[in-house]
Amino acid sequence: MVSKPEDVKVAMVEGERTNRVEVTLATDDVGKVIGRGGRNIDAIRAVVRAAALKNHDRVMVEIV
């Protein structure tokens, strides 16, 4: 999905009620990950949210 996989960094920031997954990408790859109309990032967020709900957690995915 990305052209520079070595530049992808993922960090988990734990909050009081909600955890945050921060994804850092190369500038050229941000548009690819977001996708047309936000379809790709929406799909990524849906998968992460579904996995988190299995453990009764709340997770947000952000591109930084």
CHARMM internal coordinates of N, CA and C (Angstrom, degrees):
IC EDIT
DIST 1 N 1 CA 1.4441
DIST 1 CA 1 C 1.5239
ANGL 1 N 1 CA 1 C 110.64
DIST 1 C 2 N 1.3291
ANGL 1 CA 1 C 2 N 117.79
DIHE 1 N 1 CA 1 C 2 N -34.84
DIST 2 N 2 CA 1.4639
ANGL 1 C 2 N 2 CA 120.83
DIHE 1 CA 1 C 2 N 2 CA -178.99
DIST 2 CA 2 C 1.5189
ANGL 2 N 2 CA 2 C 109.61
DIHE 1 C 2 N 2 CA 2 C -108.90
DIST 2 C 3 N 1.3287
ANGL 2 CA 2 C 3 N 116.04
DIHE 2 N 2 CA 2 C 3 N 152.81
DIST 3 N 3 CA 1.4594
ANGL 2 C 3 N 3 CA 119.98
DIHE 2 CA 2 C 3 N 3 CA -179.74
DIST 3 CA 3 C 1.5275
ANGL 3 N 3 CA 3 C 111.86
DIHE 2 C 3 N 3 CA 3 C -89.52
DIST 3 C 4 N 1.3266
ANGL 3 CA 3 C 4 N 117.29
DIHE 3 N 3 CA 3 C 4 N -17.27
DIST 4 N 4 CA 1.4668
ANGL 3 C 4 N 4 CA 121.18
DIHE 3 CA 3 C 4 N 4 CA 179.31
DIST 4 CA 4 C 1.5317
ANGL 4 N 4 CA 4 C 110.03
DIHE 3 C 4 N 4 CA 4 C -127.61
DIST 4 C 5 N 1.3397
ANGL 4 CA 4 C 5 N 117.37
DIHE 4 N 4 CA 4 C 5 N 74.74
DIST 5 N 5 CA 1.4680
ANGL 4 C 5 N 5 CA 119.76
DIHE 4 CA 4 C 5 N 5 CA -176.87
DIST 5 CA 5 C 1.5287
ANGL 5 N 5 CA 5 C 113.34
DIHE 4 C 5 N 5 CA 5 C -62.78
DIST 5 C 6 N 1.3225
ANGL 5 CA 5 C 6 N 116.76
DIHE 5 N 5 CA 5 C 6 N -23.58
DIST 6 N 6 CA 1.4685
ANGL 5 C 6 N 6 CA 119.29
DIHE 5 CA 5 C 6 N 6 CA 179.13
DIST 6 CA 6 C 1.5297
ANGL 6 N 6 CA 6 C 112.07
DIHE 5 C 6 N 6 CA 6 C -69.42
DIST 6 C 7 N 1.3299
ANGL 6 CA 6 C 7 N 117.45
DIHE 6 N 6 CA 6 C 7 N -17.76
DIST 7 N 7 CA 1.4660
ANGL 6 C 7 N 7 CA 121.62
DIHE 6 CA 6 C 7 N 7 CA 179.25
DIST 7 CA 7 C 1.5262
ANGL 7 N 7 CA 7 C 113.24
DIHE 6 C 7 N 7 CA 7 C -92.45
DIST 7 C 8 N 1.3174
ANGL 7 CA 7 C 8 N 117.59
DIHE 7 N 7 CA 7 C 8 N -1.13
DIST 8 N 8 CA 1.4666
ANGL 7 C 8 N 8 CA 120.43
DIHE 7 CA 7 C 8 N 8 CA -179.31
DIST 8 CA 8 C 1.5258
ANGL 8 N 8 CA 8 C 109.15
DIHE 7 C 8 N 8 CA 8 C -83.26
DIST 8 C 9 N 1.3285
ANGL 8 CA 8 C 9 N 114.93
DIHE 8 N 8 CA 8 C 9 N 126.17
DIST 9 N 9 CA 1.4676
ANGL 8 C 9 N 9 CA 121.56
DIHE 8 CA 8 C 9 N 9 CA 177.64
DIST 9 CA 9 C 1.5235
ANGL 9 N 9 CA 9 C 107.29
DIHE 8 C 9 N 9 CA 9 C -127.71
DIST 9 C 10 N 1.3159
ANGL 9 CA 9 C 10 N 116.45
DIHE 9 N 9 CA 9 C 10 N 135.44
DIST 10 N 10 CA 1.4589
ANGL 9 C 10 N 10 CA 121.74
DIHE 9 CA 9 C 10 N 10 CA 179.05
DIST 10 CA 10 C 1.5169
ANGL 10 N 10 CA 10 C 107.83
DIHE 9 C 10 N 10 CA 10 C -124.41
DIST 10 C 11 N 1.3334
ANGL 10 CA 10 C 11 N 115.69
DIHE 10 N 10 CA 10 C 11 N 127.83
DIST 11 N 11 CA 1.4653
ANGL 10 C 11 N 11 CA 120.74
DIHE 10 CA 10 C 11 N 11 CA 179.78
DIST 11 CA 11 C 1.5197
ANGL 11 N 11 CA 11 C 108.92
DIHE 10 C 11 N 11 CA 11 C -130.56
DIST 11 C 12 N 1.3342
ANGL 11 CA 11 C 12 N 115.60
DIHE 11 N 11 CA 11 C 12 N 141.53
DIST 12 N 12 CA 1.4586
ANGL 11 C 12 N 12 CA 121.34
DIHE 11 CA 11 C 12 N 12 CA 176.76
DIST 12 CA 12 C 1.5180
ANGL 12 N 12 CA 12 C 108.31
DIHE 11 C 12 N 12 CA 12 C -103.47
DIST 12 C 13 N 1.3219
ANGL 12 CA 12 C 13 N 116.29
DIHE 12 N 12 CA 12 C 13 N 125.18
DIST 13 N 13 CA 1.4618
ANGL 12 C 13 N 13 CA 122.01
DIHE 12 CA 12 C 13 N 13 CA 177.96
DIST 13 CA 13 C 1.5243
ANGL 13 N 13 CA 13 C 106.65
DIHE 12 C 13 N 13 CA 13 C -113.40
DIST 13 C 14 N 1.3215
ANGL 13 CA 13 C 14 N 115.99
DIHE 13 N 13 CA 13 C 14 N 115.70
DIST 14 N 14 CA 1.4596
ANGL 13 C 14 N 14 CA 120.05
DIHE 13 CA 13 C 14 N 14 CA -177.55
DIST 14 CA 14 C 1.5141
ANGL 14 N 14 CA 14 C 110.66
DIHE 13 C 14 N 14 CA 14 C -85.78
DIST 14 C 15 N 1.3099
ANGL 14 CA 14 C 15 N 115.50
DIHE 14 N 14 CA 14 C 15 N 129.89
DIST 15 N 15 CA 1.4554
ANGL 14 C 15 N 15 CA 121.91
DIHE 14 CA 14 C 15 N 15 CA 177.49
DIST 15 CA 15 C 1.5192
ANGL 15 N 15 CA 15 C 110.01
DIHE 14 C 15 N 15 CA 15 C -111.72
DIST 15 C 16 N 1.3250
ANGL 15 CA 15 C 16 N 115.42
DIHE 15 N 15 CA 15 C 16 N -178.89
DIST 16 N 16 CA 1.4573
ANGL 15 C 16 N 16 CA 120.27
DIHE 15 CA 15 C 16 N 16 CA -179.69
DIST 16 CA 16 C 1.5234
ANGL 16 N 16 CA 16 C 112.03
DIHE 15 C 16 N 16 CA 16 C -63.21
DIST 16 C 17 N 1.3262
ANGL 16 CA 16 C 17 N 115.59
DIHE 16 N 16 CA 16 C 17 N -50.16
DIST 17 N 17 CA 1.4622
ANGL 16 C 17 N 17 CA 120.02
DIHE 16 CA 16 C 17 N 17 CA -177.12
DIST 17 CA 17 C 1.5262
ANGL 17 N 17 CA 17 C 112.41
DIHE 16 C 17 N 17 CA 17 C -114.70
DIST 17 C 18 N 1.3183
ANGL 17 CA 17 C 18 N 117.02
DIHE 17 N 17 CA 17 C 18 N -26.04
DIST 18 N 18 CA 1.4623
ANGL 17 C 18 N 18 CA 121.52
DIHE 17 CA 17 C 18 N 18 CA -174.61
DIST 18 CA 18 C 1.5194
ANGL 18 N 18 CA 18 C 109.92
DIHE 17 C 18 N 18 CA 18 C -131.31
DIST 18 C 19 N 1.3127
ANGL 18 CA 18 C 19 N 116.08
DIHE 18 N 18 CA 18 C 19 N 134.46
DIST 19 N 19 CA 1.4574
ANGL 18 C 19 N 19 CA 120.89
DIHE 18 CA 18 C 19 N 19 CA 173.99
DIST 19 CA 19 C 1.5207
ANGL 19 N 19 CA 19 C 108.36
DIHE 18 C 19 N 19 CA 19 C -92.24
DIST 19 C 20 N 1.3257
ANGL 19 CA 19 C 20 N 115.07
DIHE 19 N 19 CA 19 C 20 N 152.26
DIST 20 N 20 CA 1.4624
ANGL 19 C 20 N 20 CA 120.38
DIHE 19 CA 19 C 20 N 20 CA -177.78
DIST 20 CA 20 C 1.5269
ANGL 20 N 20 CA 20 C 108.77
DIHE 19 C 20 N 20 CA 20 C -124.10
DIST 20 C 21 N 1.3182
ANGL 20 CA 20 C 21 N 116.24
DIHE 20 N 20 CA 20 C 21 N 130.78
DIST 21 N 21 CA 1.4565
ANGL 20 C 21 N 21 CA 122.30
DIHE 20 CA 20 C 21 N 21 CA 173.86
DIST 21 CA 21 C 1.5223
ANGL 21 N 21 CA 21 C 106.27
DIHE 20 C 21 N 21 CA 21 C -101.38
DIST 21 C 22 N 1.3283
ANGL 21 CA 21 C 22 N 116.38
DIHE 21 N 21 CA 21 C 22 N 116.24
DIST 22 N 22 CA 1.4619
ANGL 21 C 22 N 22 CA 121.33
DIHE 21 CA 21 C 22 N 22 CA 179.34
DIST 22 CA 22 C 1.5188
ANGL 22 N 22 CA 22 C 108.58
DIHE 21 C 22 N 22 CA 22 C -101.83
DIST 22 C 23 N 1.3187
ANGL 22 CA 22 C 23 N 115.83
DIHE 22 N 22 CA 22 C 23 N 122.72
DIST 23 N 23 CA 1.4606
ANGL 22 C 23 N 23 CA 121.93
DIHE 22 CA 22 C 23 N 23 CA -179.75
DIST 23 CA 23 C 1.5219
ANGL 23 N 23 CA 23 C 107.70
DIHE 22 C 23 N 23 CA 23 C -110.47
DIST 23 C 24 N 1.3283
ANGL 23 CA 23 C 24 N 116.00
DIHE 23 N 23 CA 23 C 24 N 120.65
DIST 24 N 24 CA 1.4583
ANGL 23 C 24 N 24 CA 121.99
DIHE 23 CA 23 C 24 N 24 CA 177.65
DIST 24 CA 24 C 1.5235
ANGL 24 N 24 CA 24 C 107.52
DIHE 23 C 24 N 24 CA 24 C -105.81
DIST 24 C 25 N 1.3307
ANGL 24 CA 24 C 25 N 115.56
DIHE 24 N 24 CA 24 C 25 N 130.23
DIST 25 N 25 CA 1.4630
ANGL 24 C 25 N 25 CA 121.68
DIHE 24 CA 24 C 25 N 25 CA -176.31
DIST 25 CA 25 C 1.5136
ANGL 25 N 25 CA 25 C 110.58
DIHE 24 C 25 N 25 CA 25 C -129.97
DIST 25 C 26 N 1.3312
ANGL 25 CA 25 C 26 N 115.21
DIHE 25 N 25 CA 25 C 26 N 164.22
DIST 26 N 26 CA 1.4611
ANGL 25 C 26 N 26 CA 120.30
DIHE 25 CA 25 C 26 N 26 CA 169.25
DIST 26 CA 26 C 1.5270
ANGL 26 N 26 CA 26 C 107.46
DIHE 25 C 26 N 26 CA 26 C -65.80
DIST 26 C 27 N 1.3113
ANGL 26 CA 26 C 27 N 116.56
DIHE 26 N 26 CA 26 C 27 N 146.61
DIST 27 N 27 CA 1.4645
ANGL 26 C 27 N 27 CA 121.78
DIHE 26 CA 26 C 27 N 27 CA -177.51
DIST 27 CA 27 C 1.5269
ANGL 27 N 27 CA 27 C 111.82
DIHE 26 C 27 N 27 CA 27 C -55.22
DIST 27 C 28 N 1.3203
ANGL 27 CA 27 C 28 N 116.94
DIHE 27 N 27 CA 27 C 28 N -37.18
DIST 28 N 28 CA 1.4688
ANGL 27 C 28 N 28 CA 121.26
DIHE 27 CA 27 C 28 N 28 CA -179.02
DIST 28 CA 28 C 1.5279
ANGL 28 N 28 CA 28 C 112.52
DIHE 27 C 28 N 28 CA 28 C -66.62
DIST 28 C 29 N 1.3221
ANGL 28 CA 28 C 29 N 117.31
DIHE 28 N 28 CA 28 C 29 N -24.83
DIST 29 N 29 CA 1.4615
ANGL 28 C 29 N 29 CA 121.31
DIHE 28 CA 28 C 29 N 29 CA -174.36
DIST 29 CA 29 C 1.5268
ANGL 29 N 29 CA 29 C 114.30
DIHE 28 C 29 N 29 CA 29 C -93.14
DIST 29 C 30 N 1.3122
ANGL 29 CA 29 C 30 N 117.97
DIHE 29 N 29 CA 29 C 30 N -11.77
DIST 30 N 30 CA 1.4672
ANGL 29 C 30 N 30 CA 120.44
DIHE 29 CA 29 C 30 N 30 CA -176.18
DIST 30 CA 30 C 1.5261
ANGL 30 N 30 CA 30 C 110.99
DIHE 29 C 30 N 30 CA 30 C -59.14
DIST 30 C 31 N 1.3112
ANGL 30 CA 30 C 31 N 117.39
DIHE 30 N 30 CA 30 C 31 N -46.00
DIST 31 N 31 CA 1.4628
ANGL 30 C 31 N 31 CA 121.07
DIHE 30 CA 30 C 31 N 31 CA -179.89
DIST 31 CA 31 C 1.5167
ANGL 31 N 31 CA 31 C 112.71
DIHE 30 C 31 N 31 CA 31 C -61.67
DIST 31 C 32 N 1.3258
ANGL 31 CA 31 C 32 N 117.08
DIHE 31 N 31 CA 31 C 32 N -37.49
DIST 32 N 32 CA 1.4632
ANGL 31 C 32 N 32 CA 120.90
DIHE 31 CA 31 C 32 N 32 CA 179.36
DIST 32 CA 32 C 1.5234
ANGL 32 N 32 CA 32 C 111.06
DIHE 31 C 32 N 32 CA 32 C -66.08
DIST 32 C 33 N 1.3215
ANGL 32 CA 32 C 33 N 116.34
DIHE 32 N 32 CA 32 C 33 N -41.48
DIST 33 N 33 CA 1.4619
ANGL 32 C 33 N 33 CA 119.95
DIHE 32 CA 32 C 33 N 33 CA -178.26
DIST 33 CA 33 C 1.5285
ANGL 33 N 33 CA 33 C 110.41
DIHE 32 C 33 N 33 CA 33 C -71.04
DIST 33 C 34 N 1.3244
ANGL 33 CA 33 C 34 N 117.18
DIHE 33 N 33 CA 33 C 34 N -38.28
DIST 34 N 34 CA 1.4642
ANGL 33 C 34 N 34 CA 119.78
DIHE 33 CA 33 C 34 N 34 CA 177.69
DIST 34 CA 34 C 1.5236
ANGL 34 N 34 CA 34 C 109.98
DIHE 33 C 34 N 34 CA 34 C -68.50
DIST 34 C 35 N 1.3244
ANGL 34 CA 34 C 35 N 116.98
DIHE 34 N 34 CA 34 C 35 N -44.38
DIST 35 N 35 CA 1.4587
ANGL 34 C 35 N 35 CA 121.35
DIHE 34 CA 34 C 35 N 35 CA 177.76
DIST 35 CA 35 C 1.5118
ANGL 35 N 35 CA 35 C 112.88
DIHE 34 C 35 N 35 CA 35 C 79.16
DIST 35 C 36 N 1.2999
ANGL 35 CA 35 C 36 N 115.17
DIHE 35 N 35 CA 35 C 36 N 168.33
DIST 36 N 36 CA 1.4702
ANGL 35 C 36 N 36 CA 121.30
DIHE 35 CA 35 C 36 N 36 CA -179.22
DIST 36 CA 36 C 1.5266
ANGL 36 N 36 CA 36 C 109.44
DIHE 35 C 36 N 36 CA 36 C -64.84
DIST 36 C 37 N 1.3164
ANGL 36 CA 36 C 37 N 114.65
DIHE 36 N 36 CA 36 C 37 N 120.95
DIST 37 N 37 CA 1.4599
ANGL 36 C 37 N 37 CA 120.02
DIHE 36 CA 36 C 37 N 37 CA 179.69
DIST 37 CA 37 C 1.5205
ANGL 37 N 37 CA 37 C 113.60
DIHE 36 C 37 N 37 CA 37 C 68.63
DIST 37 C 38 N 1.3308
ANGL 37 CA 37 C 38 N 117.25
DIHE 37 N 37 CA 37 C 38 N 13.53
DIST 38 N 38 CA 1.4608
ANGL 37 C 38 N 38 CA 120.56
DIHE 37 CA 37 C 38 N 38 CA 179.20
DIST 38 CA 38 C 1.5180
ANGL 38 N 38 CA 38 C 114.21
DIHE 37 C 38 N 38 CA 38 C 80.69
DIST 38 C 39 N 1.3215
ANGL 38 CA 38 C 39 N 116.76
DIHE 38 N 38 CA 38 C 39 N 14.64
DIST 39 N 39 CA 1.4707
ANGL 38 C 39 N 39 CA 119.77
DIHE 38 CA 38 C 39 N 39 CA -176.11
DIST 39 CA 39 C 1.5222
ANGL 39 N 39 CA 39 C 113.23
DIHE 38 C 39 N 39 CA 39 C -62.41
DIST 39 C 40 N 1.3244
ANGL 39 CA 39 C 40 N 117.38
DIHE 39 N 39 CA 39 C 40 N -44.38
DIST 40 N 40 CA 1.4672
ANGL 39 C 40 N 40 CA 119.45
DIHE 39 CA 39 C 40 N 40 CA -177.50
DIST 40 CA 40 C 1.5212
ANGL 40 N 40 CA 40 C 111.73
DIHE 39 C 40 N 40 CA 40 C -65.41
DIST 40 C 41 N 1.3298
ANGL 40 CA 40 C 41 N 117.41
DIHE 40 N 40 CA 40 C 41 N -48.53
DIST 41 N 41 CA 1.4635
ANGL 40 C 41 N 41 CA 119.67
DIHE 40 CA 40 C 41 N 41 CA -178.21
DIST 41 CA 41 C 1.5228
ANGL 41 N 41 CA 41 C 110.52
DIHE 40 C 41 N 41 CA 41 C -66.54
DIST 41 C 42 N 1.3242
ANGL 41 CA 41 C 42 N 117.81
DIHE 41 N 41 CA 41 C 42 N -34.27
DIST 42 N 42 CA 1.4648
ANGL 41 C 42 N 42 CA 120.29
DIHE 41 CA 41 C 42 N 42 CA 176.49
DIST 42 CA 42 C 1.5234
ANGL 42 N 42 CA 42 C 110.84
DIHE 41 C 42 N 42 CA 42 C -63.14
DIST 42 C 43 N 1.3316
ANGL 42 CA 42 C 43 N 116.81
DIHE 42 N 42 CA 42 C 43 N -40.64
DIST 43 N 43 CA 1.4632
ANGL 42 C 43 N 43 CA 120.73
DIHE 42 CA 42 C 43 N 43 CA 178.84
DIST 43 CA 43 C 1.5256
ANGL 43 N 43 CA 43 C 110.82
DIHE 42 C 43 N 43 CA 43 C -67.05
DIST 43 C 44 N 1.3269
ANGL 43 CA 43 C 44 N 117.09
DIHE 43 N 43 CA 43 C 44 N -42.16
DIST 44 N 44 CA 1.4678
ANGL 43 C 44 N 44 CA 120.96
DIHE 43 CA 43 C 44 N 44 CA 177.91
DIST 44 CA 44 C 1.5246
ANGL 44 N 44 CA 44 C 109.81
DIHE 43 C 44 N 44 CA 44 C -61.36
DIST 44 C 45 N 1.3254
ANGL 44 CA 44 C 45 N 116.58
DIHE 44 N 44 CA 44 C 45 N -45.67
DIST 45 N 45 CA 1.4703
ANGL 44 C 45 N 45 CA 120.80
DIHE 44 CA 44 C 45 N 45 CA 179.84
DIST 45 CA 45 C 1.5241
ANGL 45 N 45 CA 45 C 111.31
DIHE 44 C 45 N 45 CA 45 C -62.73
DIST 45 C 46 N 1.3234
ANGL 45 CA 45 C 46 N 117.66
DIHE 45 N 45 CA 45 C 46 N -38.75
DIST 46 N 46 CA 1.4674
ANGL 45 C 46 N 46 CA 121.06
DIHE 45 CA 45 C 46 N 46 CA -179.98
DIST 46 CA 46 C 1.5227
ANGL 46 N 46 CA 46 C 111.25
DIHE 45 C 46 N 46 CA 46 C -64.67
DIST 46 C 47 N 1.3225
ANGL 46 CA 46 C 47 N 117.29
DIHE 46 N 46 CA 46 C 47 N -42.00
DIST 47 N 47 CA 1.4645
ANGL 46 C 47 N 47 CA 121.03
DIHE 46 CA 46 C 47 N 47 CA 179.21
DIST 47 CA 47 C 1.5264
ANGL 47 N 47 CA 47 C 110.54
DIHE 46 C 47 N 47 CA 47 C -65.66
DIST 47 C 48 N 1.3340
ANGL 47 CA 47 C 48 N 116.68
DIHE 47 N 47 CA 47 C 48 N -44.99
DIST 48 N 48 CA 1.4655
ANGL 47 C 48 N 48 CA 120.58
DIHE 47 CA 47 C 48 N 48 CA 179.92
DIST 48 CA 48 C 1.5263
ANGL 48 N 48 CA 48 C 110.10
DIHE 47 C 48 N 48 CA 48 C -64.33
DIST 48 C 49 N 1.3233
ANGL 48 CA 48 C 49 N 116.88
DIHE 48 N 48 CA 48 C 49 N -42.55
DIST 49 N 49 CA 1.4686
ANGL 48 C 49 N 49 CA 121.17
DIHE 48 CA 48 C 49 N 49 CA 179.82
DIST 49 CA 49 C 1.5302
ANGL 49 N 49 CA 49 C 110.68
DIHE 48 C 49 N 49 CA 49 C -62.29
DIST 49 C 50 N 1.3258
ANGL 49 CA 49 C 50 N 117.19
DIHE 49 N 49 CA 49 C 50 N -42.77
DIST 50 N 50 CA 1.4636
ANGL 49 C 50 N 50 CA 121.06
DIHE 49 CA 49 C 50 N 50 CA 179.99
DIST 50 CA 50 C 1.5247
ANGL 50 N 50 CA 50 C 111.06
DIHE 49 C 50 N 50 CA 50 C -64.18
DIST 50 C 51 N 1.3254
ANGL 50 CA 50 C 51 N 116.59
DIHE 50 N 50 CA 50 C 51 N -41.86
DIST 51 N 51 CA 1.4649
ANGL 50 C 51 N 51 CA 120.05
DIHE 50 CA 50 C 51 N 51 CA 178.46
DIST 51 CA 51 C 1.5273
ANGL 51 N 51 CA 51 C 110.81
DIHE 50 C 51 N 51 CA 51 C -65.02
DIST 51 C 52 N 1.3178
ANGL 51 CA 51 C 52 N 117.03
DIHE 51 N 51 CA 51 C 52 N -39.14
DIST 52 N 52 CA 1.4636
ANGL 51 C 52 N 52 CA 120.96
DIHE 51 CA 51 C 52 N 52 CA -179.48
DIST 52 CA 52 C 1.5237
ANGL 52 N 52 CA 52 C 111.21
DIHE 51 C 52 N 52 CA 52 C -68.64
DIST 52 C 53 N 1.3184
ANGL 52 CA 52 C 53 N 117.24
DIHE 52 N 52 CA 52 C 53 N -37.10
DIST 53 N 53 CA 1.4640
ANGL 52 C 53 N 53 CA 120.46
DIHE 52 CA 52 C 53 N 53 CA -178.96
DIST 53 CA 53 C 1.5197
ANGL 53 N 53 CA 53 C 112.29
DIHE 52 C 53 N 53 CA 53 C -64.35
DIST 53 C 54 N 1.3257
ANGL 53 CA 53 C 54 N 117.22
DIHE 53 N 53 CA 53 C 54 N -27.46
DIST 54 N 54 CA 1.4642
ANGL 53 C 54 N 54 CA 120.07
DIHE 53 CA 53 C 54 N 54 CA 176.57
DIST 54 CA 54 C 1.5230
ANGL 54 N 54 CA 54 C 110.61
DIHE 53 C 54 N 54 CA 54 C -59.73
DIST 54 C 55 N 1.3356
ANGL 54 CA 54 C 55 N 116.07
DIHE 54 N 54 CA 54 C 55 N -31.49
DIST 55 N 55 CA 1.4720
ANGL 54 C 55 N 55 CA 121.46
DIHE 54 CA 54 C 55 N 55 CA 179.69
DIST 55 CA 55 C 1.5262
ANGL 55 N 55 CA 55 C 111.77
DIHE 54 C 55 N 55 CA 55 C -102.12
DIST 55 C 56 N 1.3331
ANGL 55 CA 55 C 56 N 116.22
DIHE 55 N 55 CA 55 C 56 N 12.68
DIST 56 N 56 CA 1.4674
ANGL 55 C 56 N 56 CA 122.11
DIHE 55 CA 55 C 56 N 56 CA -179.16
DIST 56 CA 56 C 1.5234
ANGL 56 N 56 CA 56 C 111.97
DIHE 55 C 56 N 56 CA 56 C 59.13
DIST 56 C 57 N 1.3325
ANGL 56 CA 56 C 57 N 116.54
DIHE 56 N 56 CA 56 C 57 N 38.00
DIST 57 N 57 CA 1.4632
ANGL 56 C 57 N 57 CA 122.76
DIHE 56 CA 56 C 57 N 57 CA 177.90
DIST 57 CA 57 C 1.5245
ANGL 57 N 57 CA 57 C 109.69
DIHE 56 C 57 N 57 CA 57 C -109.21
DIST 57 C 58 N 1.3292
ANGL 57 CA 57 C 58 N 115.32
DIHE 57 N 57 CA 57 C 58 N 160.06
DIST 58 N 58 CA 1.4636
ANGL 57 C 58 N 58 CA 121.80
DIHE 57 CA 57 C 58 N 58 CA 173.65
DIST 58 CA 58 C 1.5250
ANGL 58 N 58 CA 58 C 107.06
DIHE 57 C 58 N 58 CA 58 C -116.13
DIST 58 C 59 N 1.3237
ANGL 58 CA 58 C 59 N 115.80
DIHE 58 N 58 CA 58 C 59 N 128.07
DIST 59 N 59 CA 1.4600
ANGL 58 C 59 N 59 CA 120.79
DIHE 58 CA 58 C 59 N 59 CA -177.06
DIST 59 CA 59 C 1.5246
ANGL 59 N 59 CA 59 C 109.31
DIHE 58 C 59 N 59 CA 59 C -135.02
DIST 59 C 60 N 1.3333
ANGL 59 CA 59 C 60 N 115.48
DIHE 59 N 59 CA 59 C 60 N 137.20
DIST 60 N 60 CA 1.4624
ANGL 59 C 60 N 60 CA 122.26
DIHE 59 CA 59 C 60 N 60 CA 173.85
DIST 60 CA 60 C 1.5259
ANGL 60 N 60 CA 60 C 107.77
DIHE 59 C 60 N 60 CA 60 C -114.62
DIST 60 C 61 N 1.3118
ANGL 60 CA 60 C 61 N 117.23
DIHE 60 N 60 CA 60 C 61 N 142.25
DIST 61 N 61 CA 1.4595
ANGL 60 C 61 N 61 CA 122.12
DIHE 60 CA 60 C 61 N 61 CA 175.84
DIST 61 CA 61 C 1.5223
ANGL 61 N 61 CA 61 C 107.49
DIHE 60 C 61 N 61 CA 61 C -109.41
DIST 61 C 62 N 1.3321
ANGL 61 CA 61 C 62 N 115.89
DIHE 61 N 61 CA 61 C 62 N 125.70
DIST 62 N 62 CA 1.4611
ANGL 61 C 62 N 62 CA 121.29
DIHE 61 CA 61 C 62 N 62 CA 179.60
DIST 62 CA 62 C 1.5172
ANGL 62 N 62 CA 62 C 109.76
DIHE 61 C 62 N 62 CA 62 C -127.05
DIST 62 C 63 N 1.3211
ANGL 62 CA 62 C 63 N 115.79
DIHE 62 N 62 CA 62 C 63 N 142.00
DIST 63 N 63 CA 1.4591
ANGL 62 C 63 N 63 CA 121.23
DIHE 62 CA 62 C 63 N 63 CA 173.20
DIST 63 CA 63 C 1.5204
ANGL 63 N 63 CA 63 C 106.73
DIHE 62 C 63 N 63 CA 63 C -98.29
DIST 63 C 64 N 1.3244
ANGL 63 CA 63 C 64 N 115.41
DIHE 63 N 63 CA 63 C 64 N 123.26
DIST 64 N 64 CA 1.4746
ANGL 63 C 64 N 64 CA 120.26
DIHE 63 CA 63 C 64 N 64 CA 179.83
DIST 64 CA 64 C 1.5028
ANGL 64 N 64 CA 64 C 110.78
DIHE 63 C 64 N 64 CA 64 C -117.19
END
COOR INIT
IC SEED 1 N 1 CA 1 C
IC BUILD
